[in-house]
Amino acid sequence: MAPKPESKQSPPIDPGKKVKYDPVRAACVHVLDMVLERGWKTDEAISQVFSASKFSDLDRRFLLQLSHGAIKMKRRLDFTYSLFLQRPDFKMDRLTRNILRLGLYQLIFTDRIPPGAAVSETVNLARGMVHHSRGSFVNAVLRNYLREPNKVVFPDRNTQPEQYLGEFYSYPDWFVKYCVGEFGFERAEKLLAKGNRPPDVTYRLNPLSFSAADMNKLLDKHKVGYKQGKYLPDFYHISKQGLPLEKELIDSGRVYVQDESAGLAVKLLDPQSGGHVLDLAAAPGGKSTYAATLMENEGLVTAIDVNQRRLETLVENALRLGIHIIAPVLCDMLDFKGPASDRVLLDALCSGWGVVGKHSDLRWSKTKDDSQKLAETQGRLIRHAADLVRPGGTLVYSTCTIIRDENDQVVEEFLLERPDFSIDDPAKYVPGELINERGFVKTYPDGENLDGAFCVRLKKKVGGKSKKA
């Protein structure tokens, strides 16, 4: 895990410098520095930069594109510029390094910025934010790349497949090795490539306030392309970038932004109108509010979370959606001693590798050791969750990762320890093509408009005895 940043202040710009440069690109450099050098999360860094600026919506979209893209492609960008250094052991200061990354990203991955403009703007950043000499250095590297792009030769995909995937698609070696071992080279390549594309936007319809017919009519009227979910038709995959019709749909509570894969765990739980659902890691409320919707706003959803700010966001989301059956509880779920429930949902803390495309910093902040440590935590969580299920009740365990240790292994070890639980047939609740031979529901980022996710439905036997360690 990356260390926590010691300071929340962006690196200062030397006030003595007179060179003019683009403030939006300069803000991108600050974001890259905060994330890649000091361990911030991308969203937090961007939020900090936005709060200190008065950028237009167009400028903000440009900043988001460059920041997320350059962070994702860091490894490939570093591999590329290293081929154009006169001295391979040359040590760059961190601002120059991130300015160079930003410049190369524009040259390689954007098609609307003329190369000359990208070079000129990047050189001005180096001169204005660092030193005039750094401008000359950046200019030489970028123009040498433009003159000799064929000098960039990646490791051979046949003789060095894992190294090729890591350098070309910009992922850490351990994750590439895991994907190749788990899925084979060809599918691993598709998964890695998908994680580098702009993330899909999905709206979950709120039938409490808006019908599917009205939703379709509104999207058609505004010429917003969409496709209803293949597995859950109340999820709408939007073909337009950003959050189209944000005021009319999101702010009004007619939809909630949520991936279709995240809804599968709630469908597997099968919440019933008038019943009780216990959501043990509920904030910011995507699954709790979906459960309440499926319950037709009748019954009770007890929503537990340890983070007060995120729990407040859950309450705000519920109010916006017109949901009034959610009872928020500020508590560490391991300390929760409330009454047992017929339906318990544990959306466990995980490494998040199923949503790597939506979190540009994740691939550089998560390690193989993190997944192993998380699996131990997840084991404790699922054991505690099991004690909150009534006999004959249901426990759904879910994550948003594709790492087997955090999914299959956690559940298998739990079942060995708790013979009073068994895997319940998920075919009654979700399509069979998502179910493996063990009864686990799995989705992957190379699927149609889906994130990577895992969930399993566990049934507690009536009169069964647990075998606790």
C-alpha positions in Angstrom: 0.0 0.0 0.0 1.2 3.5 -0.8 2.1 5.6 2.3 -0.4 8.2 3.5 0.5 11.6 2.3 2.0 13.8 5.0 0.7 17.0 3.5 -2.5 17.9 1.6 -0.8 20.9 -0.1 0.0 20.9 -3.8 3.7 21.6 -4.7 4.1 25.4 -5.1 4.8 27.2 -8.4 7.8 29.5 -8.2 6.3 33.0 -8.3 9.5 34.3 -9.8 9.0 32.5 -13.1 7.6 34.7 -15.9 6.9 32.0 -18.5 3.2 31.6 -19.2 1.7 28.2 -19.2 -1.7 26.5 -19.4 -3.2 26.4 -15.9 -5.3 23.3 -16.7 -2.2 21.3 -17.7 -0.3 22.7 -14.7 -3.2 21.4 -12.5 -2.7 18.0 -14.2 0.9 18.0 -13.2 -0.1 18.7 -9.6 -2.5 15.8 -9.7 0.2 13.5 -11.1 2.6 14.6 -8.5 0.1 14.1 -5.7 -0.9 10.6 -6.9 2.3 9.1 -8.4 4.8 10.7 -6.0 3.0 11.1 -2.7 0.3 8.4 -2.6 -2.9 10.3 -2.9 -6.0 8.8 -4.5 -6.7 10.3 -7.9 -10.2 11.4 -7.0 -9.0 13.1 -3.8 -6.2 14.9 -5.7 -8.5 16.1 -8.4 -11.1 17.3 -5.8 -8.3 19.3 -4.1 -7.3 20.9 -7.4 -10.8 21.7 -8.4 -11.6 23.3 -5.0 -8.6 25.7 -5.6 -9.6 26.6 -9.2 -12.4 28.1 -11.2 -12.1 25.9 -14.3 -15.0 25.7 -16.8 -16.8 22.4 -17.3 -14.8 21.9 -20.5 -11.5 22.5 -18.7 -12.5 20.1 -16.0 -13.3 17.4 -18.5 -9.9 18.0 -20.2 -8.2 17.8 -16.8 -10.0 14.5 -15.9 -9.0 13.0 -19.3 -5.3 13.9 -19.0 -5.0 13.1 -15.3 -6.7 9.7 -15.3 -5.0 8.7 -18.6 -1.5 9.7 -17.7 -1.8 8.0 -14.2 -3.0 4.8 -15.8 -0.3 4.7 -18.4 2.6 5.7 -16.2 4.6 2.6 -16.8 4.3 2.8 -20.6 5.1 6.5 -20.5 8.2 5.9 -18.4 9.3 3.1 -20.6 8.9 5.3 -23.7 10.8 8.4 -22.5 13.6 6.3 -21.1 14.5 5.3 -24.7 15.2 8.9 -25.5 17.4 9.9 -22.6 21.1 10.5 -23.5 22.0 9.0 -20.1 19.7 6.1 -18.9 20.7 6.8 -15.3 19.7 10.4 -15.5 17.8 11.4 -12.3 14.9 13.8 -12.9 13.1 15.9 -10.3 9.6 14.8 -9.8 7.9 17.8 -11.4 9.9 17.4 -14.6 9.2 13.7 -14.6 5.4 14.3 -14.4 5.5 17.1 -17.0 7.3 14.7 -19.4 4.7 12.0 -18.7 1.9 14.5 -19.4 3.5 15.6 -22.6 4.0 12.1 -23.9 0.5 11.1 -23.0 -0.8 13.8 -25.2 1.4 12.8 -28.1 0.6 9.1 -27.8 -3.0 8.8 -26.6 -4.9 11.9 -27.7 -6.0 12.6 -31.3 -7.4 16.1 -30.9 -4.2 17.9 -29.7 -1.8 18.8 -32.5 1.7 17.4 -31.7 3.3 20.8 -32.1 0.8 22.3 -29.6 1.4 19.4 -27.1 5.1 19.9 -27.2 4.9 23.7 -26.9 2.5 23.6 -24.0 4.6 20.9 -22.2 7.9 22.9 -22.7 6.2 26.0 -21.2 5.2 24.0 -18.2 8.8 22.8 -17.6 10.2 26.3 -18.0 7.5 28.0 -15.9 7.1 25.4 -13.1 10.7 24.2 -12.8 13.5 25.9 -14.8 14.3 27.2 -18.3 16.9 24.4 -18.7 14.2 21.8 -18.0 12.2 23.2 -20.8 15.0 22.5 -23.2 15.4 19.0 -21.8 11.7 18.2 -22.2 11.6 19.8 -25.7 14.5 17.5 -26.8 12.9 14.3 -25.5 9.5 15.0 -27.0 10.8 16.1 -30.4 13.1 13.1 -30.5 10.1 10.9 -29.9 8.2 12.6 -32.8 11.2 12.1 -35.1 11.8 8.5 -34.2 8.6 6.9 -32.9 9.8 3.5 -34.2 12.6 3.6 -31.7 10.0 2.5 -29.1 10.2 -1.3 -29.2 8.3 -3.2 -26.6 9.4 -6.6 -25.3 8.4 -9.4 -27.7 4.9 -10.7 -27.0 5.8 -14.2 -27.9 9.1 -14.7 -26.0 8.4 -12.2 -23.2 4.6 -12.2 -22.9 4.2 -11.0 -19.4 6.8 -8.2 -19.7 5.2 -7.1 -23.0 1.7 -6.9 -21.4 3.1 -5.0 -18.4 5.0 -2.4 -20.4 2.5 -2.0 -23.2 -0.7 -1.9 -21.2 0.9 -0.3 -18.1 0.3 -2.6 -15.2 2.4 -4.0 -12.3 4.2 -7.3 -13.1 2.5 -9.2 -10.3 -1.0 -8.4 -11.6 -0.1 -9.3 -15.2 1.4 -12.6 -14.0 -1.8 -13.3 -12.1 -4.1 -12.5 -15.0 -2.1 -14.6 -17.4 -2.0 -17.5 -15.0 -5.8 -17.2 -14.3 -7.1 -16.5 -17.7 -4.4 -17.2 -20.3 -2.6 -14.7 -22.5 -5.3 -13.7 -24.9 -8.0 -13.1 -22.3 -5.6 -11.4 -20.0 -4.7 -9.0 -22.8 -8.4 -8.1 -23.3 -8.9 -7.5 -19.6 -5.8 -5.3 -19.3 -6.8 -3.3 -22.4 -10.4 -2.8 -21.1 -9.0 -1.3 -17.9 -7.3 1.5 -19.9 -10.4 2.6 -21.8 -12.7 5.4 -20.5 -15.0 3.8 -18.0 -18.6 3.0 -18.9 -21.4 5.0 -17.2 -24.4 3.1 -16.0 -27.6 4.5 -14.5 -29.8 2.3 -12.3 -33.5 3.3 -12.8 -35.4 4.2 -9.7 -38.9 2.8 -10.3 -40.2 4.6 -7.2 -40.2 7.8 -9.1 -39.7 7.0 -12.8 -40.9 4.3 -15.1 -38.9 2.5 -17.7 -41.1 3.9 -20.5 -40.5 7.5 -19.3 -36.8 6.8 -19.0 -36.6 5.5 -22.6 -38.6 8.5 -23.8 -36.4 11.0 -22.1 -33.2 9.5 -23.3 -34.5 9.3 -26.9 -35.7 12.9 -26.7 -32.2 14.1 -25.8 -30.6 11.7 -28.3 -28.6 10.0 -25.5 -27.6 6.5 -26.7 -28.3 3.7 -24.2 -28.6 0.0 -23.9 -30.5 -1.7 -21.1 -28.7 -4.2 -19.0 -28.2 -7.7 -20.4 -28.8 -9.3 -17.0 -30.7 -6.5 -15.1 -32.9 -4.5 -17.3 -33.3 -1.7 -14.8 -29.7 -0.7 -15.4 -29.0 1.5 -18.4 -25.6 1.6 -20.1 -25.1 5.1 -21.4 -23.0 5.5 -24.5 -22.2 9.2 -23.9 -19.2 10.2 -21.8 -19.7 12.1 -18.5 -23.1 12.1 -16.7 -25.7 13.1 -19.3 -28.9 14.7 -18.1 -27.4 14.9 -14.6 -29.9 17.4 -13.4 -33.0 15.7 -14.9 -32.0 12.2 -13.9 -29.4 12.0 -11.1 -30.2 15.2 -9.1 -33.9 14.5 -9.3 -33.5 11.0 -7.9 -34.8 9.2 -11.0 -31.6 7.2 -11.3 -28.6 6.2 -9.3 -25.1 5.8 -10.8 -24.2 2.1 -10.3 -22.6 -0.7 -12.4 -24.9 -3.6 -13.4 -22.4 -6.0 -11.8 -22.9 -4.4 -8.4 -26.7 -5.0 -8.7 -26.2 -8.8 -9.0 -25.4 -9.2 -5.3 -28.6 -7.5 -4.3 -30.6 -9.7 -6.8 -29.0 -12.7 -5.3 -30.1 -11.6 -1.8 -33.7 -11.4 -3.1 -35.0 -8.8 -0.7 -38.8 -8.9 -0.2 -41.3 -6.1 0.4 -41.9 -5.7 4.1 -38.8 -7.7 5.1 -35.6 -6.8 6.8 -32.2 -6.5 5.1 -29.0 -6.1 7.1 -26.3 -4.4 5.0 -23.0 -4.6 6.9 -20.8 -2.3 4.8 -23.4 -0.1 3.3 -21.9 3.3 2.4 -22.3 5.1 0.1 -25.5 3.2 -0.4 -25.6 1.7 -3.8 -26.7 -1.8 -2.7 -28.8 -0.6 0.3 -30.8 1.7 -1.9 -31.2 -1.0 -4.6 -32.5 -3.4 -1.9 -34.9 -0.8 -0.7 -36.1 -0.3 -4.2 -36.7 -4.0 -4.8 -38.6 -4.0 -1.5 -40.9 -1.3 -2.9 -39.9 1.0 0.0 -41.7 -1.3 2.5 -39.8 -3.0 5.4 -36.4 -2.1 6.8 -32.8 -1.9 5.6 -30.3 -1.6 8.5 -27.3 0.1 6.9 -24.1 -0.2 8.9 -20.8 1.7 8.1 -17.8 2.8 10.1 -17.2 6.0 8.2 -19.5 8.8 9.2 -19.0 11.0 6.1 -19.8 8.1 3.8 -22.8 7.2 5.9 -24.0 10.7 5.6 -23.7 10.4 1.9 -25.8 7.2 2.0 -28.5 9.1 3.8 -28.4 11.9 1.2 -28.6 9.4 -1.6 -31.6 7.7 0.0 -33.4 11.0 0.5 -32.8 12.0 -3.1 -34.2 8.7 -4.3 -37.3 9.0 -2.1 -36.4 6.0 0.1 -37.4 6.1 3.7 -36.9 2.6 5.0 -33.1 2.8 5.5 -31.9 3.0 9.1 -28.2 4.1 9.2 -26.0 2.8 11.9 -22.5 4.3 12.5 -20.6 1.3 13.7 -17.7 -1.0 12.9 -19.5 -4.1 11.7 -17.3 -6.3 13.8 -18.8 -4.5 16.8 -22.4 -4.7 15.7 -24.5 -6.7 18.2 -28.0 -6.0 16.8 -30.6 -8.6 16.1 -30.1 -11.3 13.5 -31.8 -11.0 10.1 -33.2 -13.3 7.4 -31.2 -11.5 4.8 -27.6 -10.2 5.4 -25.4 -8.6 2.8 -21.6 -8.3 3.3 -20.1 -6.3 0.5 -16.6 -6.8 1.9 -13.7 -4.4 1.8 -11.5 -5.7 -1.1 -8.6 -4.8 -3.4 -10.9 -3.5 -6.1 -9.2 -5.1 -9.1 -12.6 -5.6 -10.8 -13.0 -1.8 -11.1 -9.4 -1.0 -12.0 -10.6 1.0 -15.0 -12.6 3.4 -12.8 -9.8 4.1 -10.3 -6.6 5.2 -12.2 -4.4 5.1 -9.1 -5.4 1.5 -8.0 -2.8 -0.3 -10.1 0.0 1.6 -8.5 -1.3 1.6 -4.9 -2.4 -2.0 -4.5 0.1 -4.9 -4.1 0.0 -8.6 -4.1 0.5 -8.6 -0.3 -2.6 -6.3 0.0 -4.8 -9.0 -1.4 -3.4 -11.6 1.0 -3.9 -9.4 4.0 -7.3 -8.4 2.8 -8.3 -12.1 2.6 -7.5 -12.5 6.3 -9.7 -9.5 7.1 -12.5 -10.8 4.8 -12.4 -14.1 6.7 -13.1 -12.3 10.0 -15.8 -10.3 8.4 -17.7 -13.2 6.9 -17.5 -15.2 10.2 -19.0 -12.3 12.1 -21.7 -11.8 9.4 -22.6 -15.4 9.7 -23.6 -14.9 13.4 -26.0 -12.2 12.3 -28.0 -14.6 10.0 -31.1 -16.3 11.4 -31.5 -20.0 11.0 -32.9 -20.6 7.5 -31.7 -17.1 6.5 -29.4 -16.0 3.7 -26.0 -14.4 3.7 -24.6 -12.9 0.4 -20.9 -12.3 0.3 -19.7 -10.0 -2.5 -16.6 -8.1 -3.6 -15.6 -5.9 -6.6 -12.3 -7.8 -7.2 -11.3 -10.6 -9.6 -8.6 -11.9 -7.2 -9.4 -15.5 -6.3 -7.8 -15.3 -2.8 -10.4 -12.7 -1.8 -13.3 -14.5 -3.4 -13.4 -18.3 -3.8 -10.8 -18.9 -1.1 -12.5 -16.8 1.5 -15.8 -18.6 1.0 -14.3 -22.1 0.8 -12.4 -21.6 4.1 -15.5 -20.2 5.7 -17.6 -23.2 4.6 -15.0 -25.6 6.1 -15.3 -23.8 9.4 -19.1 -23.3 9.3 -20.9 -26.5 8.3 -24.2 -24.9 9.2 -23.9 -22.9 6.0 -24.0 -24.1 2.4 -24.0 -22.6 -1.1 -27.6 -21.9 -2.2 -28.5 -22.3 -5.9 -28.1 -18.9 -7.5 -29.9 -19.9 -10.7 -33.2 -18.7 -9.4 -31.9 -15.2 -9.1 -29.3 -14.5 -11.7 -28.6 -15.8 -15.3 -26.9 -19.1 -15.5 -24.1 -17.9 -17.8 -22.7 -15.9 -14.8 -22.6 -18.9 -12.5 -19.6 -21.3 -12.3 -19.7 -24.9 -11.4 -19.2 -24.2 -7.7 -22.2 -21.8 -7.6 -20.2 -18.6 -7.5 -21.5 -15.6 -9.5 -18.6 -13.9 -11.3 -18.3 -11.0 -13.8 -15.2 -9.6 -15.5 -14.3 -6.3 -17.0 -14.1 -7.8 -20.5 -17.8 -8.6 -20.3 -20.5 -6.5 -21.9 -20.7 -3.2 -20.0 -19.6 -4.9 -16.7 -17.1 -4.4 -14.0 -15.4 -7.3 -12.3 -17.4 -8.6 -9.4 -18.0 -11.7 -7.2 -20.9 -12.8 -5.1 -22.3 -16.0 -3.5 -25.6 -16.9 -1.8 -25.1 -18.8 1.4 -27.9 -20.5 3.3 -27.9 -21.0 7.0 -29.3 -24.4 8.0 -32.1 -24.7 10.6 -30.8 -26.5 13.6 -27.3 -26.6 12.2 -24.3 -26.4 14.5 -21.3 -24.2 13.7 -17.7 -25.5 14.1 -15.8 -22.4 15.3 -12.1 -22.4 15.7 
